Every structure is written in structure tokens, then in C-alpha cells.
């Protein structure tokens, strides 16, 4: 298979609707609290465009 063959094919993605059950639930509250605390202290990392 070469690159031209890959460009012609498109992936088929199906989304499982049963996962919508988790939309409004926080699954890992400890990790979320830790991530929010780190963002408060350090902020977001710089992107390559801003350098």
C-alpha cells in the first residue's frame, strides 16, 4: 500500500450513542481537581507560534 492508496480511502467511524450517558458525569474528580490546580498555578504551556 502506498501513499496514494491511503489518500483515496476514507476511514469509517461510528459513534456509540450509549456513551452519551457519561456526558454530564465527572469520572475522576481527584484528577480534575489536580489538573485545575496546576492550571491555576502554571497556566497553559506556550505554543510554538508564540515563541
N, C-alpha and C positions, 0 to 999 in steps of 0.2 A: 504494500500500500504506500503510495507516495502522497505528497502534499496536495496535489491537485485532486486526488480522490477524496481526501479529507475535507476539502473546501466544498465539494459537491454534496456531501452528506450533512444532514442536519440532525441534531440529537432530538429524541422524543422524550419529553419529560412529562410525567404525570404527577399531579399533586394530590396527596391523600387528604381528603376532606375531614377525616376523623381527627387529624392533628389540630384542627381549629379549636378543639376543646381546651388546648393549652394557651390560647392567645392572651387571656387575661390573668393567668396564674404566674406567680413568681416561683420558679422551681428551686432555685438555690439562693435564698435570701442572704446567707452569710457571705457568699462570693459577691453578690450585688453590692452589699454594704462596703466590702473591702475595695471593690473597684471604684465606687463613688468617692470613698475617702482618698484613694490615690489620685483621682482626677481633681479633687479639691486642692490637694497639696501640690501636685506637679503640673497639672494641666495636660492638654493634649500634646503629643510629640510634634515637632516641626516637620513639615512636608518638604520634599526636595525642591518644590517650586519656590518656597520662601527662603531658601538658602542662597 
